[in-house]
Amino acid sequence: MAEAEAADPEPGGPVQALRELKQLDQAVYAAVAVSPTPSLDSALRRLSHAANYSRISFTLAAGLAAFGGAAGRRAAIRGVASIALTSATMNAAIKPWARRRRPDRDSARVPIARHVRMPSSHSFPSGHSAAAFAFAEGVGRNLPWTAPPLTVLAFLVAYSRVHTGVHYPGDVIAGGLCGVTLAEVANRALDRFEG
């Protein structure tokens, strides 16, 4: 009995808190999976697919560069630089270290109508979410009026990854935080370069 008590983490301790956060993460994922949303499924599946390789962000950057004048070009450069730094950091350092497995969307009963291709990379953190938030932060630094719609788009991309069953909610939250943080690093580096 004493051995069992010694093996248990302290109530309220960090190990117990992490275990509870993981359970909460899985419970929210499962709740989203079984929530019937047939009118949203197709749109969120298409959004998730369109966000592959930051295609949406690169398209918006091209539009800003072509039609936004000098400010649009600067904003596009900052957005693309933010994506580049974020993607490189996520894929080379964070994902290989975290090594979280992808969700089992079949056992969670994610409807097939929502499915996108299941990535082969690790699940934590979400690269789609990180890149979308990095782009919003990078562009928003030069063109503040773009920050609200780009942030809403980033939230939708992040949620679409949970809705389609390829990420847990914690993955997309962590991805968003990484994206914002790394975009700030990119912005500060560009501030020094331009200054």
C-alpha positions as CSV (number, residue, x, y, z in Angstrom):
1,M,0.0,0.0,0.0
2,A,2.8,2.4,0.9
3,E,4.5,1.6,-2.4
4,A,1.3,2.5,-4.4
5,E,1.0,5.8,-2.5
6,A,4.6,6.6,-3.2
7,A,4.2,6.0,-6.9
8,D,1.2,8.3,-7.2
9,P,2.1,11.9,-8.0
10,E,1.3,14.5,-5.4
11,P,-2.4,15.7,-5.8
12,G,-2.3,18.9,-7.7
13,G,1.4,18.4,-8.7
14,P,2.7,18.9,-12.2
15,V,2.5,15.3,-13.2
16,Q,-1.1,15.1,-12.2
17,A,-1.9,18.4,-13.9
18,L,-0.4,17.1,-17.1
19,R,-2.4,13.9,-16.9
20,E,-5.6,15.9,-16.4
21,L,-4.8,18.2,-19.3
22,K,-4.2,15.2,-21.6
23,Q,-7.6,13.7,-20.5
24,L,-9.3,17.1,-21.1
25,D,-7.7,17.4,-24.5
26,Q,-8.9,13.9,-25.5
27,A,-12.4,14.5,-24.1
28,V,-12.8,17.7,-26.2
29,Y,-11.5,15.9,-29.3
30,A,-14.0,13.1,-28.7
31,A,-16.8,15.6,-28.2
32,V,-16.0,17.4,-31.4
33,A,-15.8,14.1,-33.2
34,V,-19.3,12.9,-32.3
35,S,-21.0,16.3,-32.7
36,P,-23.2,16.2,-35.8
37,T,-22.3,19.2,-38.1
38,P,-23.1,18.1,-41.6
39,S,-23.5,21.7,-42.8
40,L,-20.0,22.6,-41.6
41,D,-18.1,19.4,-42.5
42,S,-17.5,20.0,-46.2
43,A,-16.4,23.7,-45.7
44,L,-14.0,22.8,-42.9
45,R,-12.6,19.9,-44.8
46,R,-11.9,22.1,-47.8
47,L,-10.4,24.8,-45.6
48,S,-8.1,22.3,-43.9
49,H,-7.0,21.0,-47.2
50,A,-6.5,24.5,-48.7
51,A,-4.2,25.4,-45.8
52,N,-1.7,22.6,-46.7
53,Y,1.7,24.0,-47.3
54,S,0.4,27.5,-46.3
55,R,-1.3,27.9,-49.7
56,I,-3.9,30.3,-48.4
57,S,-1.3,32.5,-46.7
58,F,1.0,32.5,-49.8
59,T,-1.9,33.4,-52.0
60,L,-2.8,36.3,-49.7
61,A,0.8,37.4,-49.6
62,A,1.0,37.4,-53.4
63,G,-2.2,39.6,-53.5
64,L,-0.7,42.0,-50.9
65,A,2.6,42.3,-52.8
66,A,0.8,42.8,-56.1
67,F,-1.9,45.2,-55.1
68,G,-0.9,46.6,-51.7
69,G,1.8,49.1,-52.7
70,A,5.0,49.4,-50.7
71,A,3.2,48.7,-47.4
72,G,1.6,45.5,-48.8
73,R,5.0,44.3,-50.1
74,R,6.6,44.8,-46.7
75,A,3.7,43.1,-45.0
76,A,3.9,40.2,-47.4
77,I,7.6,39.8,-46.8
78,R,7.0,39.8,-43.0
79,G,4.2,37.2,-43.4
80,V,6.3,34.9,-45.5
81,A,9.4,35.3,-43.3
82,S,7.2,34.4,-40.3
83,I,5.9,31.3,-42.0
84,A,9.5,30.3,-43.0
85,L,10.9,30.7,-39.5
86,T,7.9,29.0,-37.9
87,S,7.8,26.0,-40.3
88,A,11.6,25.4,-40.1
89,T,11.5,25.6,-36.3
90,M,8.4,23.3,-36.0
91,N,9.6,20.6,-38.4
92,A,13.3,20.6,-37.4
93,A,13.1,21.1,-33.7
94,I,9.7,21.0,-32.0
95,K,7.8,18.2,-33.6
96,P,10.6,15.6,-33.6
97,W,11.2,16.4,-29.9
98,A,7.5,16.2,-28.8
99,R,6.8,13.0,-30.7
100,R,3.0,12.9,-30.0
101,R,1.0,10.4,-32.0
102,R,-1.8,11.5,-34.2
103,P,-5.3,10.9,-32.9
104,D,-7.1,7.7,-33.8
105,R,-10.0,9.3,-35.6
106,D,-11.6,5.9,-36.4
107,S,-12.0,4.9,-32.8
108,A,-13.2,8.5,-32.0
109,R,-15.8,8.1,-34.8
110,V,-14.9,11.2,-36.7
111,P,-17.3,11.1,-39.7
112,I,-15.7,10.1,-43.0
113,A,-17.2,13.3,-44.6
114,R,-14.7,15.3,-42.5
115,H,-11.6,13.3,-43.4
116,V,-8.5,14.8,-44.9
117,R,-5.3,12.9,-45.5
118,M,-3.8,12.0,-42.1
119,P,-0.3,13.5,-42.0
120,S,2.7,11.2,-41.3
121,S,4.4,13.8,-39.1
122,H,3.9,14.0,-35.3
123,S,0.8,15.6,-34.0
124,F,2.2,18.2,-31.5
125,P,2.1,21.0,-32.2
126,S,0.0,21.7,-35.2
127,G,2.1,23.1,-38.1
128,H,-1.0,24.4,-39.9
129,S,-2.1,26.4,-36.9
130,A,1.5,27.7,-36.3
131,A,1.9,28.8,-39.9
132,A,-1.6,30.5,-40.0
133,F,-1.0,32.4,-36.8
134,A,2.6,33.3,-37.8
135,F,1.3,34.8,-41.1
136,A,-1.4,36.8,-39.3
137,E,1.1,38.2,-36.8
138,G,3.7,38.9,-39.5
139,V,1.4,40.7,-41.8
140,G,-0.5,42.5,-39.0
141,R,2.7,44.2,-37.9
142,N,2.9,46.3,-41.1
143,L,-0.8,46.4,-41.9
144,P,-2.7,46.4,-38.6
145,W,-6.1,46.4,-40.3
146,T,-5.4,42.9,-41.6
147,A,-4.7,41.5,-38.2
148,P,-8.4,40.8,-37.2
149,P,-9.5,39.0,-40.3
150,L,-6.2,37.1,-40.6
151,T,-6.5,36.0,-37.0
152,V,-10.1,34.8,-37.5
153,L,-8.8,32.9,-40.5
154,A,-6.0,31.4,-38.4
155,F,-8.6,30.3,-35.7
156,L,-10.7,28.7,-38.4
157,V,-7.7,26.8,-39.9
158,A,-6.7,25.7,-36.4
159,Y,-10.3,24.4,-35.6
160,S,-10.5,22.7,-39.0
161,R,-7.6,20.5,-38.0
162,V,-9.5,19.3,-34.9
163,H,-12.8,19.0,-36.8
164,T,-11.2,16.8,-39.5
165,G,-9.7,14.6,-36.8
166,V,-6.0,15.1,-37.5
167,H,-5.1,17.0,-34.3
168,Y,-6.1,17.3,-30.7
169,P,-7.2,20.7,-29.5
170,G,-4.0,21.0,-27.4
171,D,-2.0,20.6,-30.6
172,V,-3.6,23.6,-32.3
173,I,-3.4,25.8,-29.2
174,A,0.3,25.1,-28.9
175,G,0.8,25.6,-32.6
176,G,-0.9,29.0,-32.5
177,L,1.2,30.1,-29.6
178,C,4.4,28.9,-31.3
179,G,3.3,30.7,-34.5
180,V,2.7,34.0,-32.7
181,T,6.0,33.7,-30.8
182,L,8.1,32.9,-33.8
183,A,6.5,35.6,-35.9
184,E,7.5,38.1,-33.2
185,V,11.1,36.8,-33.5
186,A,11.0,37.2,-37.3
187,N,9.5,40.7,-36.9
188,R,12.2,41.8,-34.5
189,A,14.9,40.5,-36.8
190,L,13.4,42.4,-39.7
191,D,13.1,45.5,-37.6
192,R,16.8,45.4,-37.0
193,F,17.6,44.6,-40.6
194,E,15.4,47.5,-41.9
195,G,16.5,49.9,-39.1
